[in-house]
Amino acid sequence: SLPFLIRLFPSVLTKFVYLNFLAFPFFVDFRRPELLVNNTISLYLTTEPGVTVGIWHTVPGSRGAEAQGKDQRWYEEALADAHPVIIYLHGNGGTR
C-alpha cells in the first residue's frame, strides 16, 4: 500500500526523504543563538520580496572579549571590516 500512497501523494515522499518538518534538537529557540553559542547574534536578510533568510553571525574567539554586550549594529559593522567571512550552509533542516 505504501507505493500506492506515494503515487497518489508525491509530496509525502519528499517530506520523508528530506525530513524538513523536523527541527532538531527539539525545544530550542534558534532565534536566540546567544543562549547556545558565544559571541553570536541572529540576523535576517531579505533576498527578494516575500523571502527572508535567517542567519547567525558569530565573531571569532579572538574578538570575543570585544563582542561582549554589543548590540546588533556592532555585529553588522563587524561584517564590513577587513576580516574574512566564512559562510556555512547547514543543509535542508530548516533550522540554523
N, CA, C and O atoms as CSV, one atom per row, in Angstrom:
chain,resi,resn,atom,element,x,y,z
A,1,SER,N,N,0.817,-1.205,0.000
A,1,SER,CA,C,0.000,0.000,0.000
A,1,SER,C,C,0.859,1.266,0.000
A,1,SER,O,O,0.400,2.324,-0.430
A,2,LEU,N,N,2.095,1.165,0.476
A,2,LEU,CA,C,2.961,2.342,0.517
A,2,LEU,C,C,3.257,2.891,-0.882
A,2,LEU,O,O,3.147,4.102,-1.076
A,3,PRO,N,N,3.625,2.072,-1.859
A,3,PRO,CA,C,3.832,2.627,-3.210
A,3,PRO,C,C,2.575,3.287,-3.772
A,3,PRO,O,O,2.664,4.293,-4.477
A,4,PHE,N,N,1.424,2.734,-3.468
A,4,PHE,CA,C,0.168,3.316,-3.938
A,4,PHE,C,C,-0.049,4.703,-3.322
A,4,PHE,O,O,-0.458,5.631,-4.019
A,5,LEU,N,N,0.221,4.845,-2.028
A,5,LEU,CA,C,0.065,6.138,-1.353
A,5,LEU,C,C,1.056,7.167,-1.889
A,5,LEU,O,O,0.714,8.338,-2.054
A,6,ILE,N,N,2.284,6.728,-2.160
A,6,ILE,CA,C,3.283,7.647,-2.704
A,6,ILE,C,C,2.875,8.106,-4.096
A,6,ILE,O,O,3.084,9.263,-4.460
A,7,ARG,N,N,2.293,7.195,-4.875
A,7,ARG,CA,C,1.825,7.554,-6.221
A,7,ARG,C,C,0.689,8.585,-6.146
A,7,ARG,O,O,0.619,9.494,-6.972
A,8,LEU,N,N,-0.183,8.441,-5.169
A,8,LEU,CA,C,-1.287,9.393,-5.015
A,8,LEU,C,C,-0.840,10.734,-4.434
A,8,LEU,O,O,-1.359,11.785,-4.808
A,9,PHE,N,N,0.123,10.687,-3.521
A,9,PHE,CA,C,0.574,11.884,-2.819
A,9,PHE,C,C,2.101,11.998,-2.913
A,9,PHE,O,O,2.789,11.639,-1.957
A,10,PRO,N,N,2.654,12.487,-4.034
A,10,PRO,CA,C,4.110,12.552,-4.189
A,10,PRO,C,C,4.778,13.503,-3.197
A,10,PRO,O,O,5.964,13.345,-2.909
A,11,SER,N,N,4.054,14.474,-2.674
A,11,SER,CA,C,4.657,15.390,-1.698
A,11,SER,C,C,5.027,14.670,-0.406
A,11,SER,O,O,5.922,15.106,0.318
A,12,VAL,N,N,4.336,13.565,-0.119
A,12,VAL,CA,C,4.658,12.778,1.077
A,12,VAL,C,C,6.061,12.197,0.946
A,12,VAL,O,O,6.809,12.153,1.922
A,13,LEU,N,N,6.417,11.755,-0.248
A,13,LEU,CA,C,7.744,11.187,-0.473
A,13,LEU,C,C,8.827,12.214,-0.177
A,13,LEU,O,O,9.806,11.893,0.497
A,14,THR,N,N,8.677,13.437,-0.665
A,14,THR,CA,C,9.698,14.448,-0.420
A,14,THR,C,C,9.800,14.787,1.061
A,14,THR,O,O,10.892,15.061,1.559
A,15,LYS,N,N,8.694,14.772,1.757
A,15,LYS,CA,C,8.745,15.048,3.202
A,15,LYS,C,C,9.546,13.982,3.940
A,15,LYS,O,O,10.300,14.304,4.858
A,16,PHE,N,N,9.393,12.720,3.553
A,16,PHE,CA,C,10.111,11.654,4.244
A,16,PHE,C,C,11.547,11.497,3.772
A,16,PHE,O,O,12.382,10.989,4.521
A,17,VAL,N,N,11.851,11.912,2.572
A,17,VAL,CA,C,13.240,11.861,2.099
A,17,VAL,C,C,14.055,12.951,2.775
A,17,VAL,O,O,15.156,12.690,3.261
A,18,TYR,N,N,13.527,14.174,2.812
A,18,TYR,CA,C,14.289,15.294,3.342
A,18,TYR,C,C,14.033,15.568,4.821
A,18,TYR,O,O,14.852,16.219,5.470
A,19,LEU,N,N,12.946,15.098,5.355
A,19,LEU,CA,C,12.594,15.294,6.770
A,19,LEU,C,C,12.680,16.760,7.188
A,19,LEU,O,O,13.102,17.068,8.303
A,20,ASN,N,N,12.281,17.660,6.295
A,20,ASN,CA,C,12.400,19.077,6.611
A,20,ASN,C,C,11.329,19.580,7.579
A,20,ASN,O,O,11.328,20.760,7.929
A,21,PHE,N,N,10.434,18.722,8.011
A,21,PHE,CA,C,9.442,19.125,9.001
A,21,PHE,C,C,9.951,18.906,10.423
A,21,PHE,O,O,9.295,19.316,11.380
A,22,LEU,N,N,11.110,18.267,10.575
A,22,LEU,CA,C,11.703,18.048,11.894
A,22,LEU,C,C,12.686,19.165,12.220
A,22,LEU,O,O,13.476,19.564,11.365
A,23,ALA,N,N,12.645,19.658,13.419
A,23,ALA,CA,C,13.606,20.642,13.908
A,23,ALA,C,C,14.378,19.997,15.050
A,23,ALA,O,O,13.838,19.786,16.136
A,24,PHE,N,N,15.633,19.690,14.799
A,24,PHE,CA,C,16.444,19.027,15.809
A,24,PHE,C,C,17.600,19.924,16.178
A,24,PHE,O,O,18.185,20.517,15.272
A,25,PRO,N,N,17.971,20.069,17.415
A,25,PRO,CA,C,17.410,19.478,18.616
A,25,PRO,C,C,16.056,20.102,18.950
A,25,PRO,O,O,15.767,21.250,18.613
A,26,PHE,N,N,15.257,19.310,19.614
A,26,PHE,CA,C,13.902,19.713,19.945
A,26,PHE,C,C,13.889,20.769,21.051
A,26,PHE,O,O,14.787,20.796,21.892
A,27,PHE,N,N,12.886,21.629,21.053
A,27,PHE,CA,C,12.627,22.628,22.097
A,27,PHE,C,C,13.762,23.628,22.280
A,27,PHE,O,O,14.028,24.065,23.399
A,28,VAL,N,N,14.431,23.991,21.194
A,28,VAL,CA,C,15.484,25.001,21.247
A,28,VAL,C,C,15.027,26.193,20.419
A,28,VAL,O,O,14.541,26.026,19.300
A,29,ASP,N,N,15.179,27.388,20.962
A,29,ASP,CA,C,14.800,28.600,20.255
A,29,ASP,C,C,15.998,29.076,19.437
A,29,ASP,O,O,16.918,29.681,19.988
A,30,PHE,N,N,15.997,28.811,18.131
A,30,PHE,CA,C,17.115,29.170,17.274
A,30,PHE,C,C,17.152,30.657,16.949
A,30,PHE,O,O,18.095,31.121,16.309
A,31,ARG,N,N,16.143,31.413,17.377
A,31,ARG,CA,C,16.166,32.857,17.193
A,31,ARG,C,C,17.019,33.538,18.252
A,31,ARG,O,O,17.311,34.729,18.141
A,32,ARG,N,N,17.425,32.789,19.289
A,32,ARG,CA,C,18.263,33.332,20.369
A,32,ARG,C,C,19.571,32.563,20.438
A,32,ARG,O,O,19.779,31.805,21.385
A,33,PRO,N,N,20.461,32.733,19.465
A,33,PRO,CA,C,21.692,31.936,19.419
A,33,PRO,C,C,22.657,32.240,20.556
A,33,PRO,O,O,23.499,31.407,20.893
A,34,GLU,N,N,22.544,33.418,21.149
A,34,GLU,CA,C,23.460,33.763,22.236
A,34,GLU,C,C,23.312,32.829,23.431
A,34,GLU,O,O,24.214,32.740,24.265
A,35,LEU,N,N,22.189,32.135,23.520
A,35,LEU,CA,C,21.994,31.152,24.584
A,35,LEU,C,C,22.711,29.840,24.277
A,35,LEU,O,O,22.945,29.037,25.180
A,36,LEU,N,N,23.062,29.616,23.007
A,36,LEU,CA,C,23.696,28.369,22.580
A,36,LEU,C,C,25.174,28.527,22.246
A,36,LEU,O,O,25.987,27.667,22.583
A,37,VAL,N,N,25.521,29.630,21.580
A,37,VAL,CA,C,26.875,29.835,21.073
A,37,VAL,C,C,27.344,31.224,21.499
A,37,VAL,O,O,26.619,32.204,21.330
A,38,ASN,N,N,28.547,31.311,22.048
A,38,ASN,CA,C,29.092,32.598,22.478
A,38,ASN,C,C,29.336,33.516,21.280
A,38,ASN,O,O,29.641,33.050,20.182
A,39,ASN,N,N,29.199,34.818,21.503
A,39,ASN,CA,C,29.515,35.847,20.521
A,39,ASN,C,C,28.724,35.690,19.216
A,39,ASN,O,O,29.274,35.862,18.129
A,40,THR,N,N,27.452,35.367,19.330
A,40,THR,CA,C,26.612,35.111,18.165
A,40,THR,C,C,25.331,35.924,18.260
A,40,THR,O,O,24.784,36.121,19.345
A,41,ILE,N,N,24.861,36.393,17.110
A,41,ILE,CA,C,23.613,37.146,17.031
A,41,ILE,C,C,22.818,36.645,15.826
A,41,ILE,O,O,23.395,36.193,14.838
A,42,SER,N,N,21.518,36.728,15.914
A,42,SER,CA,C,20.644,36.307,14.822
A,42,SER,C,C,20.278,37.525,13.985
A,42,SER,O,O,19.828,38.541,14.515
A,43,LEU,N,N,20.475,37.416,12.667
A,43,LEU,CA,C,20.136,38.475,11.723
A,43,LEU,C,C,19.224,37.904,10.649
A,43,LEU,O,O,19.151,36.688,10.469
A,44,TYR,N,N,18.534,38.778,9.940
A,44,TYR,CA,C,17.642,38.349,8.863
A,44,TYR,C,C,17.930,39.152,7.614
A,44,TYR,O,O,18.044,40.376,7.673
A,45,LEU,N,N,18.048,38.475,6.482
A,45,LEU,CA,C,18.276,39.107,5.193
A,45,LEU,C,C,17.046,38.908,4.321
A,45,LEU,O,O,16.485,37.813,4.270
A,46,THR,N,N,16.626,39.970,3.633
A,46,THR,CA,C,15.534,39.853,2.666
A,46,THR,C,C,16.188,39.707,1.305
A,46,THR,O,O,16.776,40.656,0.787
A,47,THR,N,N,16.085,38.516,0.726
A,47,THR,CA,C,16.743,38.230,-0.539
A,47,THR,C,C,15.925,38.669,-1.737
A,47,THR,O,O,16.483,39.048,-2.767
A,48,GLU,N,N,14.627,38.621,-1.615
A,48,GLU,CA,C,13.696,39.099,-2.632
A,48,GLU,C,C,12.372,39.338,-1.934
A,48,GLU,O,O,12.189,38.883,-0.805
A,49,PRO,N,N,11.443,40.038,-2.570
A,49,PRO,CA,C,10.170,40.320,-1.886
A,49,PRO,C,C,9.484,39.039,-1.404
A,49,PRO,O,O,9.237,38.116,-2.180
A,50,GLY,N,N,9.188,39.011,-0.129
A,50,GLY,CA,C,8.496,37.872,0.454
A,50,GLY,C,C,9.401,36.735,0.899
A,50,GLY,O,O,8.912,35.736,1.428
A,51,VAL,N,N,10.720,36.863,0.696
A,51,VAL,CA,C,11.652,35.796,1.092
A,51,VAL,C,C,12.658,36.374,2.077
A,51,VAL,O,O,13.440,37.260,1.733
A,52,THR,N,N,12.630,35.865,3.301
A,52,THR,CA,C,13.561,36.296,4.334
A,52,THR,C,C,14.385,35.091,4.781
A,52,THR,O,O,13.845,34.018,5.049
A,53,VAL,N,N,15.694,35.287,4.855
A,53,VAL,CA,C,16.609,34.229,5.260
A,53,VAL,C,C,17.212,34.607,6.601
A,53,VAL,O,O,17.751,35.702,6.759
A,54,GLY,N,N,17.121,33.704,7.563
A,54,GLY,CA,C,17.715,33.939,8.865
A,54,GLY,C,C,19.156,33.469,8.873
A,54,GLY,O,O,19.473,32.406,8.339
A,55,ILE,N,N,20.031,34.262,9.480
A,55,ILE,CA,C,21.448,33.892,9.569
A,55,ILE,C,C,21.932,34.121,10.994
A,55,ILE,O,O,21.346,34.892,11.753
A,56,TRP,N,N,23.001,33.443,11.333
A,56,TRP,CA,C,23.711,33.713,12.576
A,56,TRP,C,C,25.047,34.324,12.207
A,56,TRP,O,O,25.726,33.855,11.294
A,57,HIS,N,N,25.418,35.371,12.922
A,57,HIS,CA,C,26.749,35.943,12.766
A,57,HIS,C,C,27.520,35.649,14.041
A,57,HIS,O,O,27.156,36.110,15.123
A,58,THR,N,N,28.573,34.886,13.902
A,58,THR,CA,C,29.439,34.527,15.031
A,58,THR,C,C,30.804,35.142,14.798
A,58,THR,O,O,31.439,34.885,13.775
A,59,VAL,N,N,31.256,35.951,15.737
A,59,VAL,CA,C,32.595,36.525,15.606
A,59,VAL,C,C,33.605,35.521,16.150
A,59,VAL,O,O,33.262,34.720,17.020
A,60,PRO,N,N,34.849,35.546,15.655
A,60,PRO,CA,C,35.856,34.596,16.123
A,60,PRO,C,C,36.210,34.825,17.590
A,60,PRO,O,O,35.984,35.900,18.145
A,61,GLY,N,N,36.761,33.800,18.189
A,61,GLY,CA,C,37.123,33.873,19.604
A,61,GLY,C,C,38.099,34.990,19.909
A,61,GLY,O,O,38.092,35.526,21.018
A,62,SER,N,N,38.944,35.356,18.945
A,62,SER,CA,C,39.911,36.429,19.173
A,62,SER,C,C,39.224,37.788,19.373
A,62,SER,O,O,39.815,38.703,19.946
A,63,ARG,N,N,37.993,37.916,18.907
A,63,ARG,CA,C,37.235,39.152,19.097
A,63,ARG,C,C,36.126,38.969,20.121
A,63,ARG,O,O,35.259,39.833,20.259
A,64,GLY,N,N,36.148,37.861,20.835
A,64,GLY,CA,C,35.094,37.551,21.798
A,64,GLY,C,C,34.945,38.575,22.897
A,64,GLY,O,O,33.828,38.975,23.224
A,65,ALA,N,N,36.061,39.012,23.477
A,65,ALA,CA,C,36.006,39.990,24.561
A,65,ALA,C,C,35.439,41.319,24.058
A,65,ALA,O,O,34.710,42.007,24.772
A,66,GLU,N,N,35.784,41.662,22.834
A,66,GLU,CA,C,35.291,42.900,22.239
A,66,GLU,C,C,33.785,42.840,21.963
A,66,GLU,O,O,33.103,43.864,22.009
A,67,ALA,N,N,33.274,41.649,21.680
A,67,ALA,CA,C,31.861,41.476,21.312
A,67,ALA,C,C,30.931,41.415,22.516
A,67,ALA,O,O,29.718,41.545,22.351
A,68,GLN,N,N,31.450,41.224,23.701
A,68,GLN,CA,C,30.618,41.087,24.892
A,68,GLN,C,C,29.736,42.310,25.091
A,68,GLN,O,O,30.236,43.432,25.177
A,69,GLY,N,N,28.420,42.097,25.165
A,69,GLY,CA,C,27.474,43.163,25.450
A,69,GLY,C,C,27.165,44.092,24.293
A,69,GLY,O,O,26.484,45.101,24.478
A,70,LYS,N,N,27.650,43.773,23.110
A,70,LYS,CA,C,27.409,44.646,21.958
A,70,LYS,C,C,26.039,44.371,21.349
A,70,LYS,O,O,25.478,43.287,21.512
A,71,ASP,N,N,25.515,45.358,20.651
A,71,ASP,CA,C,24.194,45.245,20.035
A,71,ASP,C,C,24.318,44.799,18.574
A,71,ASP,O,O,25.412,44.544,18.071
A,72,GLN,N,N,23.172,44.714,17.922
A,72,GLN,CA,C,23.126,44.235,16.534
A,72,GLN,C,C,23.935,45.134,15.609
A,72,GLN,O,O,24.567,44.636,14.677
A,73,ARG,N,N,23.932,46.423,15.837
A,73,ARG,CA,C,24.682,47.351,14.978
A,73,ARG,C,C,26.167,47.037,14.982
A,73,ARG,O,O,26.807,47.094,13.932
A,74,TRP,N,N,26.733,46.704,16.140
A,74,TRP,CA,C,28.154,46.369,16.212
A,74,TRP,C,C,28.457,45.135,15.370
A,74,TRP,O,O,29.458,45.101,14.654
A,75,TYR,N,N,27.599,44.125,15.453
A,75,TYR,CA,C,27.802,42.910,14.668
A,75,TYR,C,C,27.709,43.195,13.167
A,75,TYR,O,O,28.474,42.629,12.386
A,76,GLU,N,N,26.789,44.060,12.758
A,76,GLU,CA,C,26.673,44.422,11.346
A,76,GLU,C,C,27.915,45.158,10.865
A,76,GLU,O,O,28.380,44.927,9.749
A,77,GLU,N,N,28.456,46.042,11.697
A,77,GLU,CA,C,29.682,46.752,11.336
A,77,GLU,C,C,30.873,45.800,11.296
A,77,GLU,O,O,31.791,45.992,10.499
A,78,ALA,N,N,30.867,44.782,12.145
A,78,ALA,CA,C,31.950,43.798,12.140
A,78,ALA,C,C,31.970,43.000,10.834
A,78,ALA,O,O,33.026,42.528,10.413
A,79,LEU,N,N,30.825,42.850,10.201
A,79,LEU,CA,C,30.780,42.163,8.905
A,79,LEU,C,C,31.456,42.982,7.813
A,79,LEU,O,O,31.935,42.419,6.829
A,80,ALA,N,N,31.501,44.296,7.969
A,80,ALA,CA,C,32.036,45.173,6.932
A,80,ALA,C,C,33.533,45.440,7.081
A,80,ALA,O,O,34.106,46.132,6.240
A,81,ASP,N,N,34.176,44.923,8.108
A,81,ASP,CA,C,35.607,45.190,8.263
A,81,ASP,C,C,36.427,44.276,7.345
A,81,ASP,O,O,35.867,43.520,6.550
A,82,ALA,N,N,37.732,44.350,7.462
A,82,ALA,CA,C,38.627,43.646,6.527
A,82,ALA,C,C,38.789,42.154,6.822
A,82,ALA,O,O,39.485,41.468,6.074
A,83,HIS,N,N,38.188,41.639,7.860
A,83,HIS,CA,C,38.329,40.227,8.199
A,83,HIS,C,C,37.538,39.355,7.222
A,83,HIS,O,O,36.484,39.767,6.737
A,84,PRO,N,N,38.040,38.157,6.934
A,84,PRO,CA,C,37.297,37.269,6.025
A,84,PRO,C,C,36.011,36.756,6.668
A,84,PRO,O,O,35.897,36.681,7.891
A,85,VAL,N,N,35.050,36.406,5.820
A,85,VAL,CA,C,33.764,35.869,6.264
A,85,VAL,C,C,33.650,34.449,5.751
A,85,VAL,O,O,33.880,34.190,4.569
A,86,ILE,N,N,33.297,33.533,6.627
A,86,ILE,CA,C,33.083,32.143,6.247
A,86,ILE,C,C,31.587,31.883,6.259
A,86,ILE,O,O,30.916,32.138,7.259
A,87,ILE,N,N,31.069,31.382,5.159
A,87,ILE,CA,C,29.647,31.073,5.061
A,87,ILE,C,C,29.485,29.568,5.176
A,87,ILE,O,O,30.058,28.809,4.394
A,88,TYR,N,N,28.706,29.147,6.151
A,88,TYR,CA,C,28.434,27.722,6.366
A,88,TYR,C,C,26.986,27.454,5.990
A,88,TYR,O,O,26.073,28.021,6.590
A,89,LEU,N,N,26.772,26.601,5.009
A,89,LEU,CA,C,25.425,26.227,4.592
A,89,LEU,C,C,25.076,24.920,5.273
A,89,LEU,O,O,25.692,23.887,5.012
A,90,HIS,N,N,24.100,24.970,6.131
A,90,HIS,CA,C,23.820,23.857,7.036
A,90,HIS,C,C,23.020,22.721,6.438
A,90,HIS,O,O,23.024,21.626,7.000
A,91,GLY,N,N,22.350,22.920,5.350
A,91,GLY,CA,C,21.560,21.831,4.771
A,91,GLY,C,C,20.091,22.145,4.718
A,91,GLY,O,O,19.702,23.313,4.680
A,92,ASN,N,N,19.276,21.128,4.715
A,92,ASN,CA,C,17.851,21.300,4.454
A,92,ASN,C,C,16.973,21.192,5.687
A,92,ASN,O,O,15.755,21.076,5.544
A,93,GLY,N,N,17.521,21.224,6.877
A,93,GLY,CA,C,16.736,21.003,8.080
A,93,GLY,C,C,15.816,22.131,8.471
A,93,GLY,O,O,14.944,21.941,9.319
A,94,GLY,N,N,15.980,23.307,7.878
A,94,GLY,CA,C,15.098,24.409,8.202
A,94,GLY,C,C,15.465,25.122,9.482
A,94,GLY,O,O,14.749,26.031,9.903
A,95,THR,N,N,16.543,24.745,10.103
A,95,THR,CA,C,16.977,25.409,11.322
A,95,THR,C,C,18.437,25.807,11.164
A,95,THR,O,O,19.137,25.317,10.278
A,96,ARG,N,N,18.876,26.688,12.022
A,96,ARG,CA,C,20.268,27.098,11.972
A,96,ARG,C,C,20.999,26.412,13.075
A,96,ARG,O,O,22.204,26.607,13.232
